[in-house]
Amino acid sequence: MPDSIKMIQILLNLLLKKWLLMKNSNSFSILIWANKAKSDVNGMMPLYARVTVMGKRAEISLKKKVNPAKWDAKTGFMKGSGNEVRTVNNHIHQVSEEIFRIYSELQKNSDYISAEEIKNKFTDGPTERRTLLAVFDEHNNDVESLVGKDYVKATLTKYKTIRSKVAEFISSKYGRNDVYLDQLEFGFITGFEKHLKIKSGIDHNTTMSYIKRLKRIMTIAVNNHWISINPFSAFKCTTQKVVREELTEDEVKRLEEKTFSVKRLEEVRDCFLFSCYTGYAFIDASKLTEDNIVKGKDNEIWIRTNRTKTEIAANVPLLPQAIQIINKYKDHEDCIYSGKILPMKSNQKMNAYLKEIADLCAIDKNLTTHMARHTFATTITLGNGVPIESVSKMLGHTKITTTQIYARVKEQKVSKDMKDLRLKLNNNSILLSSE
């Protein structure tokens, strides 16, 4: 039989099988294509078989290259005659036959079929299907082993929190304990976003930070070839501008002058004011001991420490108000027992008591431990002319742009200074006119 007739029979046979596949299942297809983008120096294009199952693809290299002039993209075969054409076209036929056989076998023996599974069976690749939470656990265990070296404990806590939120979503949405990586689709991440915002009541920016870390887990899966593509890669994380509240000078003064009949409220107020005058976040202030208090080269009292969140130095020269608070609790039984310089409660309790304190001081703001840090950055320092570079250094920021979110206080100060100047000039003009 002439080679040309034999090739026509092979082509017709393959086209018939493709038609039967389309008739029996519109969820499976094979496309033989030449990747022009990966052409070699001679212009030869590598061949791939694109397997698609339920809209998800997997690419299989055929380990063959073709001359673009001889490639027929419509049929998925080389055109023309000769030994090279016969060899390549026979190989394409054999690959297509084998992929079809694997698909048919999976249809009979498996409850779940994926393009990735077909590729793995064809290439004798890994058959173990990884699950999302298992990859999360593996990642979190790696992070935990590197806490104190490459990571801080706060990073591990965040990943554990996100893992629990993902598990909660999987249980709520799918009624399962876990989900296979190759079953994940774009709808998973959009559903997770809604779950965090609606069911968990989490704000937009925190939701985006959770999703960023979930995408990192998926990137790990892709890099380890557990899945071929990241189904979440098209999801764009956005941030919304947040107006950060701080206390005014008058509100700080009101707090300082308030007398409390309840001891715990007085202690919480003092711990809050300490952060207002040092800029330390709750977690950092709660860890301070006498070892952190040193005399600097300028003969002033300093606190030297690193931020828990970033391990970046956050050294602050102490203002008289902060020193006074430290001295006040030097002999406090909780401080003696714990070795800390302040009788700090838990962050949850502190925030609950601060709401009570705000009511008693007629402060119509959501008083939280973190507002003290904002107050230090704005009212206490920038508002009194301390350069933003110095404030950034004391806050332990790695970028000056992070500190610039507080820079609006400078505009407020300019406005106040100009108002004072107008008043002064106005008074002078009145005096001149009276003369």
C-alpha distance (Angstrom), angle and dihedral (degrees) to the residues before:
residue distance angle dihedral
M1 . . .
P2 3.84 . .
D3 3.80 115.4 .
S4 3.79 92.4 -120.7
I5 3.83 93.2 56.5
K6 3.79 91.6 45.1
M7 3.82 90.5 51.7
I8 3.82 90.6 49.3
Q9 3.81 89.9 53.0
I10 3.82 90.9 50.0
L11 3.80 90.7 49.1
L12 3.83 92.9 48.0
N13 3.80 90.6 47.8
L14 3.82 91.4 52.0
L15 3.82 92.9 45.8
L16 3.81 89.6 50.7
K17 3.80 90.8 53.3
K18 3.79 91.0 48.2
W19 3.81 89.0 51.8
L20 3.81 91.7 49.9
L21 3.79 90.3 49.7
M22 3.78 91.4 51.9
K23 3.79 90.0 47.9
N24 3.79 95.2 49.3
S25 3.78 99.2 37.6
N26 3.77 128.7 9.4
S27 3.82 89.3 -169.1
F28 3.83 96.9 73.7
S29 3.79 130.3 63.2
I30 3.80 142.1 154.8
L31 3.80 122.0 -146.8
I32 3.79 121.6 -174.4
W33 3.79 109.0 -155.4
A34 3.80 141.6 165.3
N35 3.80 117.4 -126.4
K36 3.80 106.2 -136.8
A37 3.83 91.4 -179.9
K38 3.82 89.5 65.7
S39 3.80 97.1 47.6
D40 3.80 114.7 146.0
V41 3.81 126.3 -126.5
N42 3.81 89.8 -81.5
G43 3.79 92.5 52.5
M44 3.82 93.9 -109.1
M45 3.83 112.0 150.3
P46 3.85 122.8 -141.4
L47 3.81 117.1 -125.8
Y48 3.80 124.5 -127.6
A49 3.78 136.4 -177.3
R50 3.80 111.0 -138.8
V51 3.79 109.8 -153.6
T52 3.80 115.2 -164.3
V53 3.80 124.3 -170.1
M54 3.79 120.9 174.9
G55 3.79 90.3 -17.0
K56 3.83 94.8 -52.2
R57 3.79 120.1 115.5
A58 3.78 138.3 -149.2
E59 3.81 124.0 -175.7
I60 3.82 120.5 -141.4
S61 3.80 119.8 -166.5
L62 3.83 112.8 -133.0
K63 3.83 91.2 -158.9
K64 3.81 89.2 -129.0
K65 3.81 133.3 109.6
V66 3.80 128.8 -153.5
N67 3.78 138.1 -161.0
P68 3.85 107.0 -110.2
A69 3.81 89.8 -136.6
K70 3.82 90.2 60.8
W71 3.80 98.0 42.0
D72 3.81 120.8 103.6
A73 3.83 107.3 -160.1
K74 3.82 92.4 -172.4
T75 3.81 96.3 59.1
G76 3.81 97.6 28.8
F77 3.82 91.1 -128.1
M78 3.79 138.1 99.6
K79 3.78 115.0 -98.9
G80 3.77 126.7 -137.7
S81 3.79 129.7 35.1
G82 3.76 139.7 -81.1
N83 3.79 137.7 90.2
E84 3.84 95.6 -69.6
V85 3.82 92.3 52.3
R86 3.83 92.5 47.7
T87 3.82 92.4 47.7
V88 3.81 95.1 49.3
N89 3.82 94.9 42.4
N90 3.82 91.5 48.9
H91 3.80 89.0 51.0
I92 3.82 91.1 50.3
H93 3.79 89.5 50.3
Q94 3.83 92.8 49.6
V95 3.83 92.3 47.7
S96 3.81 92.0 49.6
E97 3.81 90.8 47.5
E98 3.81 91.5 50.8
I99 3.81 93.9 47.4
F100 3.80 89.9 49.6
R101 3.82 90.5 48.9
I102 3.82 91.4 51.3
Y103 3.81 90.8 48.6
S104 3.81 92.1 49.6
E105 3.81 90.8 48.6
L106 3.80 92.0 50.9
Q107 3.81 90.1 48.6
K108 3.79 89.7 58.0
N109 3.81 100.2 39.9
S110 3.80 108.6 26.7
D111 3.78 135.1 65.9
Y112 3.78 91.2 -153.4
I113 3.81 129.3 44.5
S114 3.79 124.9 -174.7
A115 3.80 135.1 171.7
E116 3.79 88.7 -120.4
E117 3.81 91.1 53.8
I118 3.83 90.9 51.8
K119 3.81 90.2 48.9
N120 3.81 91.8 49.4
K121 3.81 92.2 51.1
F122 3.79 92.0 46.6
T123 3.81 94.2 49.2
D124 3.83 94.7 34.4
G125 3.80 86.6 -118.7
P126 3.81 126.6 153.9
T127 3.81 113.8 -46.3
E128 3.80 96.1 -170.9
R129 3.80 109.2 105.8
R130 3.78 112.3 -142.4
T131 3.79 122.2 -142.1
L132 3.79 126.8 -141.9
L133 3.79 99.1 -120.9
A134 3.82 91.5 44.5
V135 3.82 89.5 56.3
F136 3.83 88.7 45.9
D137 3.82 90.5 52.7
E138 3.80 92.2 47.9
H139 3.81 90.3 50.7
N140 3.81 93.5 46.6
N141 3.81 91.4 49.6
D142 3.81 89.3 53.1
V143 3.83 90.8 49.7
E144 3.80 91.3 48.1
S145 3.80 91.4 53.4
L146 3.82 89.5 53.6
V147 3.82 98.6 46.5
G148 3.79 107.1 128.8
K149 3.81 90.9 24.2
D150 3.81 112.2 52.9
Y151 3.82 99.0 -5.6
V152 3.79 139.8 39.4
K153 3.80 121.6 -131.2
A154 3.82 91.2 -109.7
T155 3.83 89.7 64.7
L156 3.80 91.3 54.2
T157 3.81 90.6 48.0
K158 3.82 90.8 53.0
Y159 3.81 93.4 50.9
K160 3.80 91.3 47.4
T161 3.81 90.1 50.8
I162 3.81 91.7 50.1
R163 3.80 91.2 47.1
S164 3.82 90.2 54.5
K165 3.83 90.5 48.9
V166 3.82 91.1 50.9
A167 3.83 90.5 48.9
E168 3.80 89.5 49.5
F169 3.82 90.9 51.3
I170 3.83 93.9 47.9
S171 3.80 90.4 51.0
S172 3.81 92.8 46.7
K173 3.82 97.5 43.2
Y174 3.80 103.5 33.6
G175 3.81 104.1 18.6
R176 3.82 90.7 -126.3
N177 3.79 138.3 116.1
D178 3.82 93.3 -129.4
V179 3.82 142.6 -6.7
Y180 3.80 132.0 -133.2
L181 3.80 116.2 -109.8
D182 3.81 92.7 -128.3
Q183 3.81 90.0 56.0
L184 3.79 93.9 58.7
E185 3.78 118.2 109.1
F186 3.81 136.1 178.5
G187 3.81 89.0 -94.0
F188 3.81 89.4 66.4
I189 3.79 94.2 65.7
T190 3.81 94.8 43.2
G191 3.80 88.6 49.5
F192 3.80 90.3 48.7
E193 3.81 89.9 52.0
K194 3.81 91.2 54.2
H195 3.81 91.1 45.3
L196 3.82 92.2 54.3
K197 3.80 93.7 46.6
I198 3.82 100.3 39.8
K199 3.81 107.2 28.4
S200 3.80 99.3 28.7
G201 3.82 95.9 34.7
I202 3.81 92.8 -133.9
D203 3.81 118.8 160.6
H204 3.81 122.3 -114.2
N205 3.82 99.0 -103.7
T206 3.81 94.1 47.9
T207 3.81 89.4 47.2
M208 3.81 89.6 53.7
S209 3.82 91.3 49.9
Y210 3.84 89.1 52.9
I211 3.81 91.7 49.6
K212 3.83 92.2 48.1
R213 3.79 89.3 58.1
L214 3.80 92.1 45.6
K215 3.82 88.6 53.6
R216 3.81 88.6 52.2
I217 3.81 89.4 56.3
M218 3.81 89.3 52.5
T219 3.82 90.5 48.9
I220 3.81 88.0 55.7
A221 3.82 88.7 52.7
V222 3.82 91.7 51.3
N223 3.81 93.0 46.2
N224 3.80 89.7 52.8
H225 3.84 90.9 48.5
W226 3.80 92.7 -119.3
I227 3.81 86.4 129.7
S228 3.79 128.6 14.2
I229 3.82 99.6 -135.5
N230 3.80 136.6 19.9
P231 3.83 105.9 -115.1
F232 3.82 89.3 -160.2
S233 3.82 97.5 53.1
A234 3.83 93.1 102.1
F235 3.81 92.3 56.3
K236 3.81 109.2 104.4
C237 3.80 117.0 -152.1
T238 3.80 113.7 -142.4
T239 3.78 133.5 -173.9
Q240 3.77 130.5 -143.8
K241 3.78 121.8 -142.1
V242 3.79 110.5 -106.0
V243 3.79 124.1 -155.4
R244 3.79 106.5 -138.7
E245 3.78 115.5 -147.4
E246 3.78 124.1 -142.0
L247 3.77 135.6 175.2
T248 3.78 120.8 -97.9
E249 3.81 122.8 -128.8
D250 3.80 89.0 -101.4
E251 3.82 92.6 52.2
V252 3.81 92.2 48.2
K253 3.81 89.1 50.4
R254 3.81 90.4 49.3
L255 3.80 90.0 53.9
E256 3.81 92.3 48.2
E257 3.81 94.2 49.6
K258 3.80 97.3 43.9
T259 3.81 115.8 109.9
F260 3.80 114.7 -147.0
S261 3.79 124.1 -157.6
V262 3.82 90.4 -161.4
K263 3.81 113.7 74.6
R264 3.82 96.5 -149.7
L265 3.82 91.7 56.1
E266 3.79 90.8 51.3
E267 3.80 90.8 51.3
V268 3.80 93.2 48.0
R269 3.82 90.6 47.8
D270 3.81 91.0 51.7
C271 3.82 93.2 48.0
F272 3.80 89.2 49.9
L273 3.81 92.0 49.5
F274 3.81 90.1 48.8
S275 3.81 88.6 60.1
C276 3.81 90.0 45.5
Y277 3.82 88.6 58.7
T278 3.83 97.4 40.1
G279 3.81 105.7 30.2
Y280 3.80 94.3 -131.3
A281 3.79 118.5 151.2
F282 3.79 116.5 -124.2
I283 3.81 94.7 -101.1
D284 3.82 91.9 51.3
A285 3.82 96.1 44.2
S286 3.82 91.2 49.3
K287 3.83 91.3 57.3
L288 3.81 98.3 50.8
T289 3.80 118.0 120.9
E290 3.81 133.1 176.1
D291 3.81 87.7 -92.4
N292 3.81 87.8 69.6
I293 3.81 91.8 57.8
V294 3.80 112.0 86.3
K295 3.80 140.2 157.9
G296 3.78 111.3 -111.3
K297 3.80 130.0 -143.8
D298 3.79 87.0 -94.8
N299 3.85 88.6 60.3
E300 3.82 89.0 -115.5
I301 3.82 124.8 126.6
W302 3.82 112.8 -102.1
I303 3.78 137.5 -179.4
R304 3.78 112.0 -136.8
T305 3.79 118.0 -166.5
N306 3.80 144.2 124.0
R307 3.80 123.9 -111.4
T308 3.80 112.8 -104.9
K309 3.80 91.1 -140.9
T310 3.83 97.6 55.2
E311 3.82 107.3 6.4
I312 3.83 86.4 -125.0
A313 3.81 117.4 143.4
A314 3.82 113.6 -99.4
N315 3.80 105.3 -178.0
V316 3.80 116.9 173.6
P317 3.83 131.2 -173.9
L318 3.81 105.6 -133.2
L319 3.77 121.4 -114.3
P320 3.85 117.5 -141.5
Q321 3.82 91.7 -104.7
A322 3.83 91.8 56.6
I323 3.83 92.3 47.1
Q324 3.80 89.7 50.2
I325 3.84 91.1 54.1
I326 3.83 91.9 48.6
N327 3.82 91.0 50.9
K328 3.81 91.3 47.2
Y329 3.82 92.0 61.5
K330 3.80 99.2 35.9
D331 3.82 91.3 109.5
H332 3.81 97.8 32.9
E333 3.82 110.1 132.8
D334 3.83 93.5 -130.2
C335 3.80 91.2 51.9
I336 3.81 92.8 47.6
Y337 3.82 90.4 49.7
S338 3.83 96.7 45.0
G339 3.80 98.5 34.7
K340 3.81 89.6 -129.5
I341 3.81 124.8 128.3
L342 3.82 95.4 -130.3
P343 3.84 134.3 46.2
M344 3.81 93.5 -124.2
K345 3.80 120.8 179.7
S346 3.81 122.9 -155.0
N347 3.79 116.0 -68.1
Q348 3.81 90.2 -112.5
K349 3.81 93.0 52.7
M350 3.81 92.1 43.2
N351 3.81 91.4 55.0
A352 3.80 92.2 46.6
Y353 3.83 91.9 51.5
L354 3.82 91.5 44.3
K355 3.80 89.9 60.8
E356 3.80 88.2 54.8
I357 3.80 90.4 47.4
A358 3.82 91.7 49.9
D359 3.82 90.1 55.3
L360 3.81 92.4 48.4
C361 3.83 91.3 49.3
A362 3.83 94.0 43.9
I363 3.81 91.8 -119.5
D364 3.79 108.3 153.9
K365 3.81 96.0 -155.9
N366 3.79 136.3 98.1
L367 3.79 96.0 -101.4
T368 3.83 111.5 -153.9
T369 3.78 135.2 161.2
H370 3.83 90.4 -106.2
M371 3.81 92.2 55.6
A372 3.80 86.7 69.3
R373 3.82 89.5 63.7
H374 3.80 90.6 49.7
T375 3.81 90.1 48.6
F376 3.81 91.0 53.2
A377 3.81 91.2 50.8
T378 3.80 95.5 47.5
T379 3.80 117.2 20.4
I380 3.81 99.3 27.2
T381 3.83 102.5 38.8
L382 3.83 117.5 10.8
G383 3.80 90.6 35.1
N384 3.80 89.2 56.6
G385 3.78 95.7 49.1
V386 3.82 101.3 -95.6
P387 3.84 106.7 152.8
I388 3.79 115.3 -105.7
E389 3.84 90.6 -123.8
S390 3.82 90.5 60.6
V391 3.80 92.2 45.7
S392 3.81 90.7 50.4
K393 3.80 90.6 51.9
M394 3.82 93.4 49.8
L395 3.80 92.1 47.5
G396 3.81 90.4 52.6
H397 3.80 93.6 -122.8
T398 3.80 116.0 163.8
K399 3.82 92.6 -154.3
I400 3.79 129.3 42.9
T401 3.83 87.8 -141.5
T402 3.80 89.1 68.0
T403 3.80 89.7 58.4
Q404 3.79 92.2 46.0
I405 3.81 90.5 76.1
Y406 3.81 84.4 77.7
A407 3.81 94.8 47.7
R408 3.82 93.2 96.5
V409 3.81 86.2 81.4
K410 3.81 87.0 71.3
E411 3.80 89.2 61.1
Q412 3.78 89.5 50.9
K413 3.80 89.9 50.6
V414 3.81 91.8 48.0
S415 3.81 88.8 51.2
K416 3.82 91.6 50.3
D417 3.82 92.7 45.9
M418 3.79 91.6 49.9
K419 3.80 90.7 47.9
D420 3.81 89.0 53.6
L421 3.80 89.3 47.8
R422 3.82 92.1 51.0
L423 3.78 89.9 50.1
K424 3.79 91.1 49.2
L425 3.82 93.3 47.8
N426 3.77 90.9 45.4
N427 3.81 90.7 52.9
N428 3.82 90.1 49.0
S429 3.80 91.9 51.6
I430 3.81 90.4 50.6
L431 3.81 90.2 52.3
L432 3.82 91.9 48.9
S433 3.81 93.1 49.3
S434 3.81 91.6 49.6
E435 3.79 90.3 54.8
